[in-house]
Amino acid sequence: MLERMSRDRGLSEELRMMRQSCRDFVDEVVLPFIKQNWKLEWSMVPEERLPIRILEEAEKIGIRTLGVPEEYGGVELEKGTEVKTFAVVAEEIARGDSGLADKMVQNWKVSVLLRQFAPKHLQEKWFKRLVAEPQFLMAHCLTEPRGASDRWLPYNVPEAAMQTRAVKKNGEWIINGRKQFISNGYDAGLYVVYANTNPKVGMLQGTSSFLVPRDTPGLTVARCNETLGCRFMNNGELVFEDMRVPEDHLLVENDALGQAGVYFRPGKIIQASKNLGVGVRAFEVTSDYVQNYVQGGRILIKHQAVALRLADMATRIEAVRALLERAARAVDDDAPDADTLCNMAKVFASEEIMKVAQHAVELHGGNGMMLDFGVEKLLRDAAIFLHMDATVDISKMKIVKSMFPATAGKYAGPE
Ligand SMILES: Cc1cc2nc3c(=O)[nH]c(=O)nc-3n(C[C@H](O)[C@H](O)[C@H](O)COP(=O)(O)OP(=O)(O)OC[C@H]3O[C@@H](n4cnc5c(N)ncnc54)[C@H](O)[C@@H]3O)c2cc1C
């Protein structure tokens, strides 16, 4: 198929093999599991939704610990193509299930952060645990009830700061506050938590990040959110009440948001790649359907209106892929426009793949609306991407802010 062939372009032999083992895992394990167990997605017992065996199977092909340094038993990727590799693997897994992909990529993203900022002895402790336990998950906690999107606007002012506060006392940090909508928040073993450490300055100068193990006294996992899509990833809410973390658990003091670029740049690429995987799956099932399902005496694809929609789906997917590849290369090359391109790829993917998923369900007619048929899941999964890692409007504001820092990048409030 044309779409599949174009995916081979520019991939090294090694990366093609890696992609093939991910594809086999998806075709032989993930897709059959979803087909046979579609009701599990709707279980209101989060622990029951995704059996551990799926993560154990992922372990066998070595994709669970990407980003973990080799010295701790992880799969360290070549620096110059690390982000490209994340992108290829994330897309393949999300083609099978985007919630499963969410679960795994958080581990890669947080690993990148830990290897950069965590002290050696804590890297050793947590990376070893991550490698040893197939179900071990990590989470990255920024969003709060009173502030998320605005954090990324030019509003670098004290009143927009995080409400979660960390205060240093007697050699430890005491953290109070709450975080919401956190990927893996319900079942992670280790959290990276952002908190305000200087209320007098803007958030770029007054936010710090901390490592918080799940069993830290004062940490409560308050709930698991029941999401519209990506339901095999358990999104959670956390409350911190006089939560004490040792001094060495501080990752970055005060300029943690600026330093988090090391997490966010690959993060946005991974986000767009998962999104692309959802689009590729939508195209696969739809192109199959329209060449087999007969309506009006002919298979659907022979009706021109149907054929045109398929062309539109394929074009959007290719456009997303092209921008994504360009953005991934910019991150791997540490190019000056990498931030801008990452936001472009993330937001463009979310809007285009939403349209692809819409075509998919429409071309399936009534079947497209039936839970047991399975196509509506792609629309639900696609919808989630509009909101993850910044909303569409905020992503666009970040793009223009990075292009015109002196004008669009200035706070619109009083001079
Ligand atoms: C499935 C899922 C997984 C997630 N995972 C994580 C995670 O792992 N870690 C994490 O920290 N967060 C996570 N989030 C949170 C996500 O990043 C936020 O939902 C997103 O940034 C939007 O923030 P919000 O929900 O508070 O919306 P709000 O900020 O309340 O936005 C509501 C609306 O107002 C608009 N808006 C808000 N402020 C402004 C403004 N100043 N100017 C103009 N428009 C504005 C927004 O564009 C949006 O349309 C996740 C969310 C989802 C849905």
The ligand as a Gaussian input file, in Angstrom:
#p B3LYP/6-31G(d) Opt

LIG

0 1
 C       -5.953000      12.559000      28.393000
 C       -5.208000      13.692000      29.003000
 C       -3.932000      13.464000      29.499000
 C       -3.221000      14.512000      30.117000
 N       -1.997000      14.244000      30.656000
 C       -1.368000      15.212000      31.373000
 C       -0.132000      14.932000      32.047000
 O        0.400000      13.830000      31.970000
 N        0.429000      15.916000      32.794000
 C       -0.122000      17.143000      32.899000
 O        0.447000      17.986000      33.593000
 N       -1.278000      17.454000      32.265000
 C       -1.918000      16.508000      31.516000
 N       -3.101000      16.790000      30.883000
 C       -3.670000      18.113000      31.023000
 C       -3.615000      18.923000      29.754000
 O       -2.291000      19.331000      29.497000
 C       -4.585000      20.089000      29.959000
 O       -5.890000      19.552000      29.960000
 C       -4.462000      21.107000      28.888000
 O       -3.226000      21.770000      29.008000
 C       -5.571000      22.153000      29.035000
 O       -5.641000      22.644000      30.329000
 P       -7.027000      22.698000      31.105000
 O       -7.679000      21.389000      30.976000
 O       -6.820000      23.250000      32.448000
 O       -7.890000      23.727000      30.248000
 P       -8.044000      25.287000      30.504000
 O       -6.714000      25.924000      30.680000
 O       -9.049000      25.483000      31.593000
 O       -8.667000      25.714000      29.124000
 C      -10.075000      25.769000      28.830000
 C      -10.243000      26.524000      27.510000
 O       -9.826000      27.893000      27.683000
 C       -8.764000      28.209000      26.797000
 N       -7.832000      29.061000      27.561000
 C       -7.366000      28.847000      28.812000
 N       -6.587000      29.861000      29.221000
 C       -6.574000      30.744000      28.187000
 C       -5.971000      31.985000      28.003000
 N       -5.230000      32.533000      28.979000
 N       -6.136000      32.600000      26.813000
 C       -6.883000      32.034000      25.834000
 N       -7.515000      30.850000      25.970000
 C       -7.360000      30.221000      27.136000
 C       -8.155000      26.891000      26.368000
 O       -7.568000      26.954000      25.069000
 C       -9.394000      25.988000      26.366000
 O      -10.087000      26.111000      25.161000
 C       -3.799000      15.797000      30.216000
 C       -5.076000      16.020000      29.679000
 C       -5.773000      14.992000      29.070000
 C       -7.138000      15.286000      28.510000

